[in-house]
Amino acid sequence: MKKEEVPQDESNLASANFRELCYAVDEEGNYITENSTGWDPKTIALNNAIEEINERIADAKKRVEQNVTSPIEYYMEKQKMDLPILASYMGLWKWQVKRHFKPKVFAKLSAKLRQKYADVFDISVEQLNDIHR
């Protein structure tokens, strides 16, 4: 795209004085870099992704309150992690972390393992045990 065609649409990122670096072509046909404040399609996609994440967090919270899953799943969603990432931070297999999603298994976790989860989520053990803190 040409330098004057670099999108300058308002976005959530623009309000935070964030600029995205884009490549463009100047009048002489040379590639240059140009700052962009945003692009509407990208803003829409980002907003949709954030909305989906918030729905997943709310769903996980509801499932914890109904004793269907453990707080580990809720905090995993809240921290925008997935099972493989959480398992790697914990130094566990995915199946082990997934097993800890079960409320009965979570209730039997050692203090050391709970502390490790709390450290990964950057919360206290009390918050891990009670999502309403």
TORPA-4810 file (N, C-alpha, C, O; in nm, 3 decimals):
<nodes>
NODE_1_0.083_-0.117_0.000_0.000_0.000_0.000_0.088_0.124_0.000_0.204_0.120_0.043_M
NODE_2_0.034_0.231_-0.047_0.108_0.355_-0.052_0.105_0.422_0.085_0.018_0.395_0.167_K
NODE_3_0.202_0.509_0.107_0.217_0.576_0.235_0.088_0.645_0.278_0.049_0.637_0.395_K
NODE_4_0.021_0.711_0.187_-0.101_0.785_0.222_-0.222_0.693_0.241_-0.327_0.738_0.285_E
NODE_5_-0.208_0.563_0.208_-0.317_0.467_0.224_-0.309_0.388_0.355_-0.397_0.306_0.383_E
NODE_6_-0.206_0.411_0.435_-0.192_0.341_0.563_-0.313_0.380_0.649_-0.338_0.498_0.669_V
NODE_7_-0.388_0.280_0.701_-0.510_0.309_0.777_-0.482_0.392_0.901_-0.384_0.371_0.973_P
NODE_8_-0.569_0.486_0.925_-0.560_0.572_1.044_-0.695_0.576_1.115_-0.737_0.681_1.165_Q
NODE_9_-0.763_0.461_1.120_-0.892_0.453_1.186_-0.872_0.455_1.337_-0.771_0.407_1.388_D
NODE_10_-0.969_0.511_1.407_-0.962_0.514_1.553_-0.986_0.374_1.608_-1.073_0.302_1.560_E
NODE_11_-0.908_0.337_1.708_-0.925_0.207_1.772_-0.900_0.221_1.920_-0.857_0.326_1.967_S
NODE_12_-0.926_0.113_1.994_-0.899_0.113_2.138_-0.751_0.137_2.164_-0.714_0.199_2.263_N
NODE_13_-0.668_0.087_2.076_-0.525_0.102_2.093_-0.481_0.246_2.070_-0.386_0.293_2.133_L
NODE_14_-0.548_0.316_1.979_-0.512_0.455_1.950_-0.535_0.543_2.071_-0.460_0.638_2.095_A
NODE_15_-0.640_0.512_2.148_-0.669_0.593_2.266_-0.561_0.577_2.373_-0.549_0.661_2.462_S
NODE_16_-0.484_0.470_2.365_-0.375_0.447_2.460_-0.242_0.495_2.401_-0.135_0.456_2.448_A
NODE_17_-0.249_0.578_2.299_-0.130_0.629_2.229_-0.043_0.518_2.174_0.080_0.528_2.173_N
NODE_18_-0.106_0.412_2.130_-0.037_0.298_2.071_-0.040_0.315_1.920_-0.144_0.346_1.863_F
NODE_19_0.071_0.294_1.857_0.078_0.301_1.712_0.135_0.170_1.661_0.226_0.112_1.721_R
NODE_20_0.081_0.124_1.550_0.129_0.001_1.489_0.218_0.039_1.371_0.185_0.126_1.291_E
NODE_21_0.329_-0.029_1.361_0.422_-0.003_1.253_0.381_-0.085_1.130_0.367_-0.207_1.138_L
NODE_22_0.362_-0.017_1.018_0.322_-0.083_0.893_0.426_-0.051_0.785_0.497_0.049_0.792_C
NODE_23_0.431_-0.138_0.687_0.517_-0.112_0.573_0.433_-0.050_0.463_0.318_-0.088_0.441_Y
NODE_24_0.491_0.047_0.395_0.423_0.117_0.286_0.527_0.149_0.178_0.647_0.128_0.196_A
NODE_25_0.477_0.201_0.069_0.564_0.239_-0.043_0.556_0.390_-0.058_0.447_0.447_-0.064_V
NODE_26_0.671_0.455_-0.063_0.671_0.601_-0.080_0.654_0.638_-0.227_0.634_0.551_-0.312_D
NODE_27_0.662_0.767_-0.257_0.640_0.818_-0.392_0.741_0.764_-0.494_0.713_0.758_-0.613_E
NODE_28_0.857_0.724_-0.445_0.962_0.674_-0.534_0.961_0.522_-0.547_1.046_0.466_-0.616_E
NODE_29_0.865_0.456_-0.481_0.853_0.311_-0.490_0.938_0.235_-0.390_0.950_0.112_-0.399_G
NODE_30_0.997_0.306_-0.295_1.079_0.242_-0.192_0.992_0.202_-0.073_0.898_0.272_-0.037_N
NODE_31_1.026_0.087_-0.013_0.954_0.045_0.107_0.999_0.129_0.226_1.118_0.151_0.248_Y
NODE_32_0.901_0.176_0.301_0.927_0.255_0.421_0.835_0.204_0.532_0.744_0.125_0.507_I
NODE_33_0.860_0.250_0.652_0.769_0.219_0.762_0.684_0.341_0.792_0.730_0.455_0.780_T
NODE_34_0.561_0.316_0.832_0.468_0.425_0.862_0.384_0.382_0.982_0.344_0.266_0.992_E
NODE_35_0.356_0.476_1.072_0.272_0.447_1.188_0.125_0.451_1.151_0.081_0.532_1.069_N
NODE_36_0.048_0.360_1.212_-0.096_0.354_1.191_-0.164_0.357_1.327_-0.119_0.293_1.421_S
NODE_37_-0.273_0.432_1.338_-0.349_0.436_1.464_-0.450_0.322_1.472_-0.508_0.300_1.578_T
NODE_38_-0.472_0.252_1.364_-0.564_0.139_1.368_-0.631_0.116_1.235_-0.615_0.193_1.140_G
NODE_39_-0.704_0.007_1.229_-0.775_-0.033_1.108_-0.904_-0.096_1.153_-0.902_-0.191_1.232_W
NODE_40_-1.017_-0.046_1.106_-1.148_-0.090_1.155_-1.166_-0.243_1.156_-1.210_-0.296_1.257_D
NODE_41_-1.135_-0.315_1.047_-1.153_-0.460_1.053_-1.071_-0.527_1.164_-1.117_-0.621_1.228_P
NODE_42_-0.951_-0.477_1.186_-0.867_-0.533_1.291_-0.926_-0.500_1.429_-0.924_-0.584_1.519_K
NODE_43_-0.979_-0.380_1.445_-1.042_-0.340_1.571_-1.163_-0.427_1.600_-1.184_-0.470_1.713_T
NODE_44_-1.244_-0.454_1.498_-1.362_-0.539_1.515_-1.320_-0.680_1.556_-1.379_-0.739_1.647_I
NODE_45_-1.219_-0.734_1.490_-1.171_-0.868_1.523_-1.116_-0.873_1.666_-1.141_-0.968_1.739_A
NODE_46_-1.042_-0.770_1.705_-0.987_-0.765_1.841_-1.099_-0.756_1.944_-1.094_-0.825_2.046_L
NODE_47_-1.198_-0.673_1.919_-1.312_-0.661_2.011_-1.389_-0.792_2.022_-1.432_-0.829_2.131_N
NODE_48_-1.406_-0.861_1.910_-1.474_-0.992_1.912_-1.395_-1.093_1.994_-1.453_-1.171_2.070_N
NODE_49_-1.264_-1.092_1.979_-1.179_-1.185_2.055_-1.188_-1.156_2.204_-1.197_-1.248_2.284_A
NODE_50_-1.184_-1.030_2.241_-1.193_-0.992_2.382_-1.329_-1.031_2.439_-1.338_-1.078_2.552_I
NODE_51_-1.434_-1.011_2.361_-1.569_-1.050_2.404_-1.577_-1.202_2.427_-1.635_-1.247_2.526_E
NODE_52_-1.517_-1.279_2.337_-1.518_-1.424_2.351_-1.440_-1.467_2.476_-1.483_-1.558_2.548_E
NODE_53_-1.327_-1.403_2.501_-1.249_-1.434_2.621_-1.330_-1.405_2.746_-1.332_-1.485_2.839_I
NODE_54_-1.397_-1.291_2.749_-1.480_-1.254_2.865_-1.594_-1.353_2.886_-1.629_-1.383_3.001_N
NODE_55_-1.651_-1.405_2.778_-1.756_-1.506_2.790_-1.701_-1.635_2.848_-1.766_-1.700_2.930_E
NODE_56_-1.581_-1.674_2.804_-1.519_-1.796_2.856_-1.487_-1.783_3.004_-1.503_-1.878_3.081_R
NODE_57_-1.442_-1.664_3.046_-1.413_-1.639_3.187_-1.542_-1.649_3.269_-1.544_-1.712_3.374_I
NODE_58_-1.650_-1.585_3.220_-1.778_-1.589_3.291_-1.832_-1.731_3.299_-1.886_-1.772_3.402_A
NODE_59_-1.816_-1.807_3.191_-1.863_-1.946_3.191_-1.783_-2.030_3.291_-1.841_-2.110_3.364_D
NODE_60_-1.653_-2.010_3.294_-1.570_-2.086_3.389_-1.606_-2.049_3.533_-1.611_-2.137_3.619_A
NODE_61_-1.631_-1.922_3.559_-1.670_-1.879_3.694_-1.801_-1.945_3.735_-1.815_-1.992_3.848_K
NODE_62_-1.895_-1.947_3.644_-2.025_-2.009_3.671_-2.008_-2.159_3.700_-2.072_-2.213_3.790_K
NODE_63_-1.921_-2.224_3.623_-1.896_-2.367_3.642_-1.828_-2.394_3.777_-1.853_-2.497_3.840_R
NODE_64_-1.742_-2.302_3.822_-1.680_-2.316_3.955_-1.787_-2.302_4.063_-1.791_-2.379_4.158_V
NODE_65_-1.873_-2.202_4.048_-1.979_-2.178_4.146_-2.077_-2.295_4.154_-2.136_-2.321_4.259_E
NODE_66_-2.094_-2.366_4.043_-2.183_-2.483_4.039_-2.109_-2.612_4.078_-2.167_-2.720_4.074_Q
NODE_67_-1.980_-2.599_4.115_-1.896_-2.713_4.154_-1.880_-2.815_4.042_-1.871_-2.935_4.067_N
NODE_68_-1.876_-2.766_3.920_-1.855_-2.852_3.803_-1.706_-2.858_3.770_-1.657_-2.958_3.718_V
NODE_69_-1.635_-2.751_3.800_-1.491_-2.744_3.774_-1.424_-2.674_3.891_-1.491_-2.619_3.979_T
NODE_70_-1.292_-2.677_3.892_-1.217_-2.615_4.001_-1.176_-2.472_3.964_-1.184_-2.433_3.847_S
NODE_71_-1.134_-2.395_4.062_-1.087_-2.259_4.034_-0.968_-2.253_3.939_-0.940_-2.148_3.881_P
NODE_72_-0.897_-2.362_3.924_-0.782_-2.363_3.833_-0.827_-2.330_3.691_-0.761_-2.253_3.621_I
NODE_73_-0.938_-2.388_3.648_-0.988_-2.360_3.513_-1.027_-2.213_3.500_-0.999_-2.150_3.398_E
NODE_74_-1.091_-2.159_3.602_-1.133_-2.018_3.601_-1.011_-1.926_3.587_-1.009_-1.837_3.502_Y
NODE_75_-0.910_-1.948_3.671_-0.792_-1.862_3.665_-0.712_-1.882_3.538_-0.649_-1.789_3.489_Y
NODE_76_-0.714_-2.002_3.484_-0.648_-2.027_3.356_-0.712_-1.939_3.248_-0.642_-1.874_3.171_M
NODE_77_-0.845_-1.937_3.244_-0.916_-1.853_3.146_-0.891_-1.705_3.175_-0.867_-1.626_3.083_E
NODE_78_-0.896_-1.668_3.301_-0.879_-1.528_3.338_-0.740_-1.476_3.300_-0.724_-1.359_3.265_K
NODE_79_-0.641_-1.564_3.309_-0.504_-1.525_3.272_-0.476_-1.543_3.123_-0.363_-1.528_3.078_Q
NODE_80_-0.581_-1.576_3.048_-0.571_-1.594_2.902_-0.469_-1.702_2.865_-0.389_-1.686_2.772_K
NODE_81_-0.476_-1.812_2.940_-0.391_-1.927_2.913_-0.476_-2.038_2.854_-0.599_-2.033_2.857_M
NODE_82_-0.409_-2.137_2.799_-0.479_-2.260_2.761_-0.410_-2.374_2.834_-0.311_-2.354_2.903_D
NODE_83_-0.464_-2.493_2.817_-0.414_-2.608_2.891_-0.264_-2.635_2.866_-0.191_-2.655_2.963_L
NODE_84_-0.217_-2.636_2.741_-0.074_-2.661_2.720_0.017_-2.556_2.785_0.122_-2.590_2.839_P
NODE_85_-0.023_-2.431_2.781_0.059_-2.326_2.841_0.063_-2.342_2.993_0.170_-2.336_3.054_I
NODE_86_-0.055_-2.362_3.054_-0.060_-2.379_3.199_0.022_-2.502_3.241_0.097_-2.496_3.339_L
NODE_87_0.007_-2.610_3.169_0.082_-2.731_3.202_0.233_-2.705_3.194_0.308_-2.753_3.278_A
NODE_88_0.277_-2.631_3.094_0.420_-2.604_3.081_0.469_-2.515_3.195_0.578_-2.537_3.248_S
NODE_89_0.391_-2.414_3.235_0.430_-2.329_3.348_0.435_-2.409_3.477_0.518_-2.383_3.564_Y
NODE_90_0.345_-2.506_3.491_0.340_-2.587_3.612_0.443_-2.699_3.612_0.473_-2.755_3.718_M
NODE_91_0.497_-2.732_3.496_0.590_-2.844_3.486_0.518_-2.977_3.500_0.574_-3.075_3.550_G
NODE_92_0.393_-2.980_3.453_0.311_-3.100_3.461_0.265_-3.140_3.321_0.276_-3.062_3.226_L
NODE_93_0.215_-3.262_3.310_0.152_-3.306_3.186_0.014_-3.241_3.177_-0.047_-3.207_3.278_W
NODE_94_-0.035_-3.223_3.054_-0.168_-3.164_3.034_-0.275_-3.245_3.106_-0.366_-3.187_3.165_K
NODE_95_-0.265_-3.378_3.102_-0.367_-3.461_3.164_-0.370_-3.441_3.316_-0.474_-3.455_3.379_W
NODE_96_-0.254_-3.407_3.374_-0.250_-3.384_3.518_-0.323_-3.254_3.553_-0.402_-3.250_3.648_Q
NODE_97_-0.296_-3.149_3.476_-0.364_-3.021_3.501_-0.513_-3.037_3.478_-0.594_-2.988_3.557_V
NODE_98_-0.550_-3.105_3.371_-0.692_-3.125_3.342_-0.760_-3.203_3.454_-0.875_-3.177_3.488_K
NODE_99_-0.688_-3.297_3.512_-0.742_-3.374_3.626_-0.765_-3.281_3.746_-0.859_-3.302_3.822_R
NODE_100_-0.680_-3.180_3.762_-0.695_-3.085_3.872_-0.816_-2.995_3.854_-0.855_-2.925_3.948_H
NODE_101_-0.876_-2.995_3.735_-1.000_-2.921_3.712_-1.118_-2.985_3.787_-1.219_-2.919_3.812_F
NODE_102_-1.105_-3.112_3.822_-1.212_-3.182_3.893_-1.216_-3.133_4.037_-1.114_-3.138_4.106_K
NODE_103_-1.331_-3.086_4.083_-1.341_-3.033_4.220_-1.293_-3.130_4.328_-1.228_-3.087_4.423_P
NODE_104_-1.323_-3.258_4.315_-1.280_-3.356_4.416_-1.128_-3.370_4.417_-1.068_-3.384_4.524_K
NODE_105_-1.067_-3.367_4.301_-0.921_-3.378_4.293_-0.858_-3.249_4.345_-0.760_-3.253_4.419_V
NODE_106_-0.914_-3.134_4.306_-0.864_-3.005_4.352_-0.866_-2.997_4.505_-0.772_-2.945_4.566_F
NODE_107_-0.970_-3.048_4.567_-0.982_-3.044_4.713_-0.870_-3.121_4.782_-0.838_-3.092_4.898_A
NODE_108_-0.812_-3.217_4.714_-0.706_-3.299_4.773_-0.565_-3.254_4.735_-0.467_-3.317_4.775_K
NODE_109_-0.552_-3.145_4.660_-0.419_-3.099_4.619_-0.337_-3.055_4.740_-0.391_-2.997_4.835_L
NODE_110_-0.211_-3.082_4.736_-0.121_-3.044_4.846_-0.107_-2.892_4.851_-0.133_-2.821_4.754_S
NODE_111_-0.065_-2.844_4.967_-0.042_-2.700_4.985_0.068_-2.651_4.889_0.060_-2.540_4.837_A
NODE_112_0.168_-2.735_4.868_0.278_-2.699_4.778_0.229_-2.681_4.634_0.268_-2.586_4.566_K
NODE_113_0.144_-2.772_4.589_0.092_-2.763_4.452_-0.003_-2.645_4.437_-0.001_-2.576_4.335_L
NODE_114_-0.085_-2.621_4.538_-0.173_-2.503_4.535_-0.091_-2.374_4.529_-0.125_-2.281_4.456_R
NODE_115_0.017_-2.371_4.606_0.103_-2.253_4.605_0.166_-2.232_4.468_0.179_-2.119_4.421_Q
NODE_116_0.203_-2.341_4.404_0.263_-2.331_4.270_0.161_-2.276_4.170_0.194_-2.190_4.088_K
NODE_117_0.036_-2.325_4.177_-0.069_-2.269_4.091_-0.089_-2.120_4.121_-0.100_-2.039_4.029_Y
NODE_118_-0.095_-2.086_4.248_-0.115_-1.945_4.287_-0.001_-1.859_4.232_-0.026_-1.748_4.183_A
NODE_119_0.121_-1.909_4.239_0.234_-1.832_4.186_0.223_-1.814_4.034_0.250_-1.706_3.983_D
NODE_120_0.183_-1.919_3.965_0.168_-1.910_3.819_0.060_-1.808_3.783_0.076_-1.733_3.687_V
NODE_121_-0.049_-1.806_3.860_-0.159_-1.713_3.833_-0.135_-1.576_3.894_-0.213_-1.483_3.872_F
NODE_122_-0.028_-1.561_3.972_0.006_-1.436_4.040_-0.107_-1.392_4.133_-0.148_-1.276_4.133_D
NODE_123_-0.155_-1.487_4.212_-0.259_-1.463_4.312_-0.217_-1.531_4.441_-0.117_-1.602_4.445_I
NODE_124_-0.294_-1.508_4.548_-0.268_-1.576_4.673_-0.336_-1.713_4.672_-0.426_-1.737_4.592_S
NODE_125_-0.293_-1.800_4.761_-0.357_-1.931_4.773_-0.503_-1.912_4.815_-0.590_-1.988_4.772_V
NODE_126_-0.530_-1.812_4.899_-0.667_-1.785_4.943_-0.756_-1.751_4.823_-0.870_-1.796_4.815_E
NODE_127_-0.703_-1.671_4.731_-0.779_-1.639_4.610_-0.801_-1.762_4.524_-0.907_-1.780_4.465_Q
NODE_128_-0.700_-1.848_4.518_-0.713_-1.972_4.441_-0.823_-2.058_4.499_-0.901_-2.118_4.425_L
NODE_129_-0.830_-2.064_4.630_-0.930_-2.149_4.695_-1.070_-2.089_4.691_-1.169_-2.163_4.694_N
NODE_130_-1.079_-1.957_4.683_-1.210_-1.890_4.682_-1.207_-1.779_4.577_-1.146_-1.674_4.600_D
NODE_131_-1.272_-1.801_4.465_-1.266_-1.704_4.353_-1.334_-1.572_4.384_-1.321_-1.477_4.307_I
NODE_132_-1.407_-1.564_4.494_-1.479_-1.440_4.529_-1.397_-1.346_4.614_-1.446_-1.242_4.657_H
NODE_133_-1.271_-1.382_4.641_-1.184_-1.294_4.722_-1.123_-1.188_4.637_-1.047_-1.105_4.686_R
</nodes>
